[in-house]
């Protein structure tokens, strides 16, 4: 592994976008058809548009990070992910563990694996920027005062 250059103020914030539905149009079409079918069934079952709108909003909200582009930002304060139906942030001072998979890096506030991890922390999905994201996470997460992250955490 090469030693990364120190981060300068001009390197931050580092931002990028990922749109999973554009990468996987067949899955996106299936998701939209499923939502439309659910709304139609809600109308047939209840004959009330309030239930149809509620069903559509719940389903779109639950898969919003797939249907809509997600904007990621790494800055001096922490890691942030924003999309149409939600947003998550985690300050560097709260990062206790991070691990990488082929699609991205998960920053976790837990020092050990937890069942709550899925709903806590920030998942940074790569978009042809894997090396830069890993370098920034290694540098920014280890600059905090407590519990420095091991270099092999992102290997």
Secondary structure, 3 states (H helix, E strand, C coil): CCCCCCCCHHHCCEEEEECHHHHCHHHHHHHHHHHHHHHHHHHHHHCCHHHHHHHHHHHHHHCHHHHCCEEEEECCCEEEEEECCEEEEEEHHHCCEEEEECCEEEEECCCCCCHHHHHCCEEEECCCCHHHHHHHHHHHHHCCCCCCCCHHHHC
